[in-house]
Amino acid sequence: MSNTAIRLRPDEVDKLVAANAEARRLLEKHQWSGLTPMESHGVCPECCGSSRSGHRPGCAIAAALEEPELS
């Protein structure tokens, strides 16, 4: 990875934060929307974990929904 930093204007940062928040909102809303039988509580389309037991280890959706550590 390069040591060259990208400089962003405050308005660009605001747009990226808003876009990230919207992507996270949609992931949260649809994380259990895999194909499921009637009366089912939902299944993650990525790892096939159930909404009752949670995502399976290594699930990309669960990783994307984790809160990042800010330094």
Secondary structure, 3 states (H helix, E strand, C coil): CCCCCCCCCHHHHHHHHHHHHHHHHHHHHHCCECCCCCCCCCECCCCCCECCCCCCCCCHHHHHHCCCCCC
